[in-house]
Amino acid sequence: MLHVDSIFAAASAVAAPSAVAAGGDPIPPPFTVARVFTETRLDSWLALGLVLAAGLYLYGVHRLRLRGDRWPVARTVFFLGPGLGGIAAVTVSGLHAYDTALLSVHMVQHMVLSMVSPIFLALGAPITLALRTLPVRPRKRLLAIVHSRIARIYSFPLVAFAIFVVNPFALYFTDLYRYTLEHAWAHEVVHAHFIMTGCVFFWPLLGLDPLPGRWPYPGRALLMVLSVPFHTVLGLTIMQSTTLFGGDWYPSLNLTWSNPWDDQVVAGGVLWAGGEFVSVTMLAVLVVQWIRQSEREARRLDRELDRQEAHQRAAEAAETTS
């Protein structure tokens, strides 16, 4: 829990420039909702990448409309809104100023980058959009990458599941996490790694883009069910830990407005509750997709039976007239 004391607010703001976090950035002032907007940073490489990705996606949709093809509006909204927008909300907004000062803020970033935004990026089906708009040669190259050996290995559900589950434990229970706090570039790499890990796990599960090794819906639902205990265990372990993650990093910041122990409890709760909420929501999405696929298959079988019946009646009528 964050403790903001008005008595220390002014003193903290004065002392902030003398203290530094990762990469030499000054320690931020007391956390408030307003600072999420006032501390926004637009000069990072990630901000440039988000703008570029949004521009390319919109250009692809524009190309489709010019030739008279339709592209679902919902896919565009998902990709640009909760997808790219979700990434921007936790990395480009003022939250970035607190991600090495508060473990709870870092956990919010973790959840959004690895479990929320990748789902909506996948629902935007960017690979399908690229295949429908690219010229012949780039399209063949993209298909070759999608169906390459390394893509088949990493997109195989069990491999993706193992990477998705093991990564948080490897980060938070080793010295790697402290290293990312001390080096800004490593912290940025972890952000990118969260995004890629989430995409590798969720993209094959949602099944909108033409990826190899896709499992049937019962298997996908089972993987989501199995992922829930891991986030619960990790969240509870962080909440009940008798040592601070990052060692003495957070106490050394001397934040008068936050207690590192209380903040770590909040961080564990974010991971626990957020992981369960996203997993259950994702499971519901898979069930809805499964039902719709079953309905489409039933309609396809009905049409096939109708065609066979029509051919049979035509054949019987021809025999009768002859």
Summary of the structure (lengths in Angstrom):
residues: 322
radius of gyration: 24.6
end to end distance: 87.6
largest distance: 102.5
contacts: 984
relative contact order: 0.12
helix: 77%
strand: 1%
